[in-house]
Amino acid sequence: MSLLHWSYVAMLAFCLAGTLPLVPAFRLRVLRQPTRLLLTILLAGTPFLVWDLYATGAGHWTFDAAQTLTWRVAGLPLEEIGFFVVIPLVSVLTYEAVRAMSARDRVPADDRREEAP
């Protein structure tokens, strides 16, 4: 296998590498609730996985064998299945980090009254 075969895996790894540091940086508790996180990933990813299975089975699109690994599950590259886990995960991490920053930036109501003219 060439380096090009690993391009999809590299993209998924890049997404994880960019968002996993948000957990300690913002003290996110997302990973401490594995059941809730797994349920979120399943609910977000499953409809798209089913859609993907249908579309590839019907020939609406394909995956470039030169850019994916050789392993397949139900005709889908293993990385495509990983996509439906990684993308919901990084979406939740990003959302929670933005939420944590928003909460941090809010000014308490008492402070706002003092600043008003």
Secondary structure as the mmCIF struct_conf table of DSSP 4:
data_model
#
loop_
_struct_conf.conf_type_id
_struct_conf.id
_struct_conf.beg_label_comp_id
_struct_conf.beg_label_asym_id
_struct_conf.beg_label_seq_id
_struct_conf.end_label_comp_id
_struct_conf.end_label_asym_id
_struct_conf.end_label_seq_id
HELX_RH_3T_P HELX_RH_3T_P1 LEU A 3 TRP A 6
HELX_RH_AL_P HELX_RH_AL_P1 SER A 7 THR A 19
TURN_TY1_P TURN_TY1_P1 LEU A 20 PRO A 21
HELX_RH_AL_P HELX_RH_AL_P2 LEU A 22 ALA A 25
TURN_TY1_P TURN_TY1_P2 PHE A 26 ARG A 27
HELX_RH_3T_P HELX_RH_3T_P2 VAL A 30 ARG A 32
HELX_RH_AL_P HELX_RH_AL_P3 PRO A 34 GLY A 57
TURN_TY1_P TURN_TY1_P3 ALA A 58 GLY A 59
BEND BEND1 HIS A 60 HIS A 60
TURN_TY1_P TURN_TY1_P4 ALA A 65 ALA A 66
BEND BEND2 GLN A 67 THR A 68
BEND BEND3 THR A 70 THR A 70
STRN STRN1 ARG A 72 VAL A 73
TURN_TY1_P TURN_TY1_P5 ALA A 74 GLY A 75
STRN STRN2 LEU A 76 PRO A 77
HELX_RH_AL_P HELX_RH_AL_P4 LEU A 78 ASP A 105
HELX_LH_PP_P HELX_LH_PP_P1 ARG A 106 PRO A 108
HELX_RH_AL_P HELX_RH_AL_P5 ALA A 109 GLU A 115
#
